[in-house]
């Protein structure tokens, strides 16, 4: 938990930005795994964490923008709780840790909200992403669950996005802790990338590293020789010499700040003559994109720069042809790079995505594209100091997509299909780093995970 003053200042800024009414922030509750007493590992709502800092289920926070009062609603433990879970601080004691002086039993929340609604006061709330939260909001606010998303407060969404987008020094330090743990995860995976190793063994080992460093993985680990599948959670294969292993993995700190890194490793420690130029193409796209990051540039521009670097290299390899600028403008590169360059990162690995990507990654100036590939860019707007973003270009040979585009004759002027079909057994490559936008440019966060051909091969051979 950060210092109490930080949470108090965050709440004061939120009340100021909203201006009037009540702000309701529901914390999460326990979620059943297969029966009520057996639950998933608890994860608090990130916006509740940001403003109230308390990592326990069954809490609600209310900010009164008119009076300046902040409330925490929750129940103290009873004897049964103490028997099973031990003695815990009271709600009042917990509230004091985040500079909140007003507390009440959770049941009092009903009356507080009913009173506000009876006086025609606005109750601002966020769109729910869990079923339990939807049902609770329906009960508290008398709004049908089906209508909660449209009834959610747009001013509150925008105010929270504005605050959470810019990370302070304490948040950046937490993110770097998560990246340093991810360094251990990825270098361990590289050392284990030997022929005959079960993918699941590597995935389980590096998830254990995350837990041993204080937090869970920040998303289910992506680890596979079938890297052409972008989010491949199947770990059933036995590693084979000459194949590539894509590992996209990160972890959370105890305060739930995330890391998200990707590396691609040759099984056995040596890139083949066919793999090496494609890998270096992706590496160049990664590094040139990072070098272009600075305040004021749109991330859409950085994405397109990365795409041009990749497409130019693929032309040298013989997989693309024609004018590269025209090819990227037409979207021909998306056969190989069908996703966006990156996303915001913070308390969520895709930071604030539950609030609506249109508000997090875009604004009135920069709008999402409908073009295949570019439409998947989660972050397009102008960069500002304090943003933490991922930079994760990739090159994938997806047999079904290649077959479809070839059959339809898509972008024949830019794609050399006779050569591309020879790569249908290649797999995929992705390289991802977490980057802070500074006042003058950028800083790659955390301990650098090997990513040059030489450094990756050397790390594998240490296994």
C-alpha positions in Angstrom: 0.0 0.0 0.0 1.2 3.5 -0.8 1.2 6.3 1.7 -2.3 7.5 2.8 -1.7 11.0 1.5 -1.4 9.7 -2.1 -4.8 8.0 -2.0 -6.3 11.2 -0.4 -4.9 13.4 -3.2 -6.2 11.0 -5.9 -9.7 11.1 -4.4 -9.7 14.9 -4.0 -8.7 15.2 -7.7 -11.5 12.8 -8.7 -14.1 14.7 -6.7 -12.9 18.0 -8.3 -13.1 16.6 -11.8 -16.6 15.2 -11.3 -17.9 18.4 -9.6 -21.1 17.2 -8.0 -23.0 14.1 -7.0 -21.8 10.8 -5.5 -19.1 8.6 -6.9 -19.7 4.9 -6.2 -16.8 2.6 -6.5 -17.6 -1.0 -5.8 -14.8 -3.3 -4.8 -14.9 -6.9 -6.0 -16.2 -9.9 -4.1 -14.9 -13.5 -3.9 -15.7 -15.5 -7.1 -16.5 -19.2 -6.8 -14.3 -21.6 -8.5 -16.6 -24.7 -8.4 -18.5 -24.2 -5.2 -19.1 -21.2 -2.9 -16.4 -22.0 -0.3 -13.7 -22.7 -3.0 -12.9 -19.4 -4.7 -10.5 -18.1 -7.3 -7.6 -16.1 -6.0 -9.1 -12.8 -5.0 -8.3 -9.8 -7.3 -9.6 -6.4 -6.3 -11.0 -4.0 -8.8 -8.2 -1.8 -10.1 -10.0 1.5 -9.8 -11.0 0.7 -6.2 -7.4 -0.1 -5.6 -6.3 3.2 -7.2 -8.5 5.4 -5.0 -8.8 3.3 -1.8 -5.9 0.9 -1.8 -7.7 -1.8 0.2 -7.2 -5.3 -1.1 -10.1 -7.1 0.5 -13.4 -8.4 -0.8 -16.8 -7.0 0.1 -16.0 -3.3 0.2 -17.5 -0.2 -1.4 -16.2 3.3 -1.6 -18.3 6.5 -2.0 -16.9 9.9 -2.7 -19.2 12.9 -2.2 -18.2 15.5 -4.7 -20.4 18.1 -3.0 -19.3 17.8 0.6 -15.8 16.4 0.1 -16.5 13.4 2.2 -15.2 9.9 1.5 -16.8 6.8 2.9 -15.8 3.1 3.0 -18.7 0.6 3.5 -17.8 -2.9 4.7 -18.3 -5.4 7.5 -16.0 -6.2 10.4 -15.0 -9.9 10.8 -17.1 -12.0 13.1 -16.0 -14.9 15.3 -16.5 -17.4 12.4 -14.2 -15.4 10.2 -11.6 -15.2 12.9 -11.7 -19.0 13.4 -11.1 -19.6 9.7 -9.0 -16.6 8.6 -7.6 -15.1 11.7 -7.9 -11.7 13.3 -8.2 -8.9 10.8 -8.2 -5.1 11.3 -11.6 -3.4 11.6 -13.0 -1.4 8.7 -12.3 1.8 10.6 -8.6 0.7 11.1 -8.3 -0.2 7.4 -9.9 3.1 6.4 -7.4 5.1 8.5 -4.5 3.6 6.4 -5.8 5.4 3.3 -6.9 8.6 5.1 -10.7 7.9 5.2 -12.4 8.8 8.4 -16.0 7.8 7.6 -17.0 4.2 7.6 -20.2 2.2 8.0 -21.5 -1.4 7.7 -22.0 -2.5 4.1 -25.8 -2.7 4.7 -25.8 1.1 5.2 -24.9 1.6 1.6 -28.4 0.9 0.5 -29.8 3.7 2.6 -27.1 6.2 1.6 -27.7 5.6 -2.1 -31.5 5.6 -1.7 -31.3 8.9 0.1 -29.2 10.4 -2.6 -31.5 9.2 -5.4 -34.5 10.5 -3.5 -33.0 13.9 -3.6 -32.3 13.6 -7.3 -28.6 13.5 -6.8 -26.5 11.9 -9.5 -24.8 8.7 -8.6 -21.8 8.1 -10.8 -20.6 4.5 -11.4 -18.4 2.6 -13.7 -19.5 -0.1 -16.2 -19.3 -3.5 -14.5 -17.3 -6.3 -15.9 -18.3 -9.1 -13.4 -21.7 -10.6 -13.1 -21.7 -10.2 -9.3 -21.0 -6.5 -9.6 -23.8 -6.1 -12.2 -26.3 -7.8 -9.9 -25.2 -5.6 -7.0 -25.5 -2.4 -9.0 -28.9 -3.5 -10.2 -30.0 -4.0 -6.6 -28.5 -0.8 -5.3 -29.5 1.6 -8.1 -32.6 -0.1 -9.4 -31.2 -0.1 -12.9 -31.7 -3.4 -14.9 -28.4 -5.2 -15.3 -28.9 -5.1 -19.1 -28.9 -1.3 -19.0 -25.9 -0.7 -16.7 -23.3 -0.2 -19.4 -25.3 2.5 -21.1 -26.2 4.1 -17.7 -22.6 4.2 -16.5 -21.1 7.7 -16.0 -19.1 8.9 -18.9 -17.7 11.9 -16.9 -16.4 9.4 -14.3 -14.9 7.1 -16.9 -13.0 10.0 -18.5 -11.9 11.4 -15.2 -10.5 8.1 -14.1 -8.8 7.4 -17.4 -7.2 10.9 -17.2 -5.8 10.2 -13.7 -4.7 6.6 -14.2 -3.1 7.1 -17.6 -0.2 9.2 -16.0 1.9 7.1 -13.7 3.7 8.8 -10.8 7.1 7.8 -9.5 5.7 5.3 -7.0 3.7 3.5 -9.7 6.6 3.4 -12.1 8.7 1.8 -9.3 6.1 -0.9 -8.8 5.9 -1.6 -12.5 9.7 -1.9 -12.6 9.5 -4.4 -9.8 7.0 -6.5 -11.9 9.3 -6.2 -14.9 12.4 -7.3 -12.9 10.4 -10.4 -11.8 9.4 -11.0 -15.4 13.1 -10.9 -16.3 13.6 -14.0 -14.2 10.5 -15.6 -15.7 11.8 -15.0 -19.3 15.4 -15.8 -18.8 14.4 -19.0 -17.0 12.2 -19.9 -20.0 15.0 -19.3 -22.4 17.4 -21.6 -20.4 14.7 -24.3 -20.4 14.1 -24.1 -24.2 15.8 -27.4 -24.9 14.6 -30.2 -27.2 12.5 -32.7 -25.3 11.1 -30.3 -22.7 7.4 -30.1 -22.1 5.9 -26.7 -22.7 3.8 -27.1 -19.6 6.9 -27.6 -17.4 8.3 -24.3 -18.5 4.9 -22.5 -18.1 4.5 -23.9 -14.6 8.1 -23.0 -13.6 7.8 -19.4 -14.6 4.4 -19.0 -13.0 6.0 -20.2 -9.8 8.7 -17.5 -10.2 5.9 -14.9 -10.4 4.3 -16.2 -7.2 7.7 -16.4 -5.5 8.2 -12.7 -6.2 5.0 -11.6 -4.5 2.2 -11.7 -7.0 0.3 -13.8 -9.5 0.9 -13.7 -13.3 -0.7 -10.6 -14.8 -2.5 -12.8 -17.4 -2.6 -16.4 -18.3 0.9 -17.3 -19.7 1.2 -17.5 -23.5 3.9 -20.1 -24.3 4.0 -22.2 -27.4 5.9 -23.4 -30.4 2.8 -22.5 -32.3 3.5 -18.8 -32.1 1.4 -18.1 -35.1 -1.6 -18.3 -32.7 -1.4 -14.9 -31.1 -2.7 -15.8 -27.6 -1.9 -19.5 -27.4 -2.5 -20.9 -23.9 -2.0 -24.5 -24.9 1.2 -25.9 -23.4 0.8 -29.5 -24.5 3.7 -29.8 -26.9 7.2 -31.2 -26.4 9.8 -28.7 -27.7 11.6 -29.7 -30.9 15.0 -28.5 -32.1 14.7 -26.0 -34.9 11.4 -24.6 -33.8 10.7 -21.3 -32.2 9.1 -20.8 -28.7 7.1 -17.7 -28.1 6.7 -16.7 -24.5 4.4 -13.8 -23.6 4.2 -13.5 -19.8 4.3 -11.0 -17.0 3.4 -10.8 -13.3 1.8 -8.5 -10.7 3.5 -7.0 -7.7 1.8 -7.2 -4.3 0.2 -3.9 -5.1 -1.1 -5.3 -8.4 1.0 -3.3 -10.9 1.7 -5.4 -14.0 4.5 -6.3 -16.3 4.0 -7.7 -19.8 7.0 -8.9 -21.9 7.4 -11.2 -24.9 10.4 -13.0 -26.2 10.9 -15.6 -29.0 13.5 -18.2 -28.4 15.0 -20.8 -30.8 14.7 -24.3 -29.2 18.2 -25.6 -28.6 19.8 -22.2 -28.8 20.5 -21.4 -32.5 18.3 -19.5 -34.9 18.2 -21.2 -38.3 19.2 -19.4 -41.5 15.5 -19.0 -42.3 14.5 -17.8 -38.8 17.3 -15.3 -38.3 16.3 -12.7 -40.9 12.6 -12.7 -39.9 13.6 -12.4 -36.2 15.9 -9.5 -37.0 13.0 -7.9 -38.9 10.8 -8.0 -35.9 13.6 -6.8 -33.6 14.2 -3.8 -35.9 10.5 -3.0 -35.8 10.6 -3.2 -32.0 13.6 -1.0 -31.6 12.7 1.6 -34.2 9.3 2.0 -32.6 10.8 2.5 -29.2 13.2 5.1 -30.5 10.2 7.0 -32.0 8.4 7.3 -28.7 8.1 10.8 -27.3 5.4 13.2 -26.0 3.2 14.6 -28.7 3.5 11.8 -31.3 0.4 9.6 -31.8 0.9 5.9 -31.1 -0.8 5.3 -34.3 2.1 6.9 -36.1 4.5 4.7 -34.1 2.5 1.6 -35.0 2.7 2.5 -38.7 6.4 3.2 -38.5 6.9 -0.2 -37.0 4.8 -1.8 -39.7 6.9 -0.1 -42.4 10.2 -1.3 -40.9 8.8 -4.8 -40.8 7.4 -4.7 -44.3 10.7 -3.3 -45.7 12.6 -6.2 -44.1 10.1 -8.7 -45.4 10.6 -7.3 -48.9 14.3 -7.9 -48.5 13.6 -11.5 -47.6 11.3 -11.8 -50.6 8.0 -12.1 -48.9 6.7 -8.7 -49.8 7.2 -6.5 -52.9 6.3 -3.1 -54.4 6.2 0.3 -52.7 6.4 -0.2 -48.9 4.6 3.0 -48.0 1.7 2.0 -50.3 1.7 -1.5 -49.0 1.3 -0.4 -45.4 -1.3 2.2 -46.2 -3.3 -0.5 -47.9 -2.8 -2.9 -45.0 -1.0 -5.6 -46.8 1.5 -6.0 -44.0 -1.3 -7.2 -41.7 -1.0 -10.7 -43.3 2.1 -10.9 -41.1 1.3 -8.3 -38.4 -2.4 -8.5 -37.7 -2.5 -6.8 -34.3 -1.7 -3.5 -32.8 1.7 -2.3 -31.6 0.8 -2.1 -27.9 -1.4 -0.9 -25.1 -1.4 1.1 -21.9 -0.2 -0.8 -18.8 -0.5 -0.2 -15.1 -2.8 -1.8 -12.5 -4.3 -3.8 -15.4 -2.0 -5.4 -17.9 -4.3 -3.8 -20.6 -4.8 -0.8 -18.4 -8.4 0.3 -17.8 -9.7 -1.7 -20.7 -12.8 -2.4 -18.7 -13.6 1.3 -18.9 -13.7 1.2 -22.7 -10.7 1.1 -25.0 -12.3 4.0 -27.0 -11.6 6.3 -24.0 -8.3 4.8 -23.0 -6.5 4.5 -26.3 -8.3 7.1 -28.4 -9.8 10.6 -28.2 -11.6 13.1 -30.3 -8.5 13.7 -32.5 -7.5 10.0 -33.0 -10.2 7.5 -33.8 -10.0 3.7 -34.3 -9.5 2.4 -37.8 -11.7 -0.3 -39.4 -8.8 -1.7 -41.5 -7.8 -5.2 -40.7 -4.8 -5.2 -38.4 -4.9 -1.5 -37.6 -8.4 -2.0 -36.2 -6.7 -4.1 -33.4 -4.5 -1.2 -32.3 -5.6 -0.6 -28.7 -3.6 2.6 -28.2 -3.7 5.3 -30.9 -3.7 8.7 -29.3 -1.0 11.2 -28.6 1.6 10.2 -26.0 2.1 12.1 -22.8 4.8 12.0 -20.2 3.9 9.3 -17.6 2.2 6.9 -20.0 3.5 3.3 -19.7 2.9 1.4 -23.0 3.9 -1.9 -24.5 5.8 -2.1 -27.7 5.2 -5.5 -29.2 5.5 -6.0 -33.0 5.3 -9.5 -34.4 5.5 -11.5 -37.6 3.3 -14.5 -37.9 2.7 -17.1 -40.7 -0.9 -18.1 -40.1 -1.8 -20.9 -42.6 -5.5 -20.3 -42.7 -5.1 -16.5 -43.2 -2.4 -17.1 -45.9 -4.7 -19.5 -47.7 -7.7 -17.1 -47.5 -5.8 -14.0 -48.7 -4.2 -16.0 -51.5 -7.5 -17.4 -52.7 -9.1 -14.0 -52.6 -6.1 -12.4 -54.3 -5.7 -9.8 -51.6 -2.8 -7.3 -52.0 -1.2 -9.3 -54.9 0.8 -6.2 -55.8 2.5 -6.3 -52.4 2.6 -9.9 -51.3 4.8 -12.6 -52.9 2.5 -15.5 -52.3 4.7 -18.0 -54.0 7.3 -17.4 -51.3 5.0 -16.9 -48.4 3.4 -20.3 -48.7 6.8 -21.9 -48.1 6.7 -20.3 -44.6 3.4 -21.9 -43.5 5.3 -24.1 -41.1 7.3 -21.3 -39.6 5.2 -20.3 -36.6 5.5 -16.7 -35.3 7.8 -14.2 -33.6 6.9 -11.4 -31.2 9.2 -9.1 -29.2 7.7 -6.9 -26.5 9.0 -4.4 -24.0 7.4 -2.0 -21.5 8.2 1.6 -22.1 7.7 4.8 -20.1 7.1 8.1 -22.0 9.3 10.7 -20.4 9.4 14.5 -20.7 11.8 14.3 -23.6 11.4 10.8 -25.0 11.3 7.3 -23.6 12.8 4.9 -21.1 12.6 1.1 -21.4 11.6 0.0 -18.0 13.1 -2.7 -15.8 16.1 -5.1 -16.2 16.6 -5.7 -20.0 15.7 -9.2 -21.1 18.0 -10.5 -23.8 16.5 -9.8 -27.3 19.4 -9.6 -29.8 20.1 -12.8 -31.7 23.5 -13.1 -30.0 22.1 -12.5 -26.5 19.1 -14.8 -26.8 21.3 -17.7 -28.2 23.8 -17.2 -25.3 21.0 -17.3 -22.7 19.5 -20.5 -24.1 22.9 -22.2 -24.1 23.3 -21.4 -20.4 20.5 -24.0 -19.8 
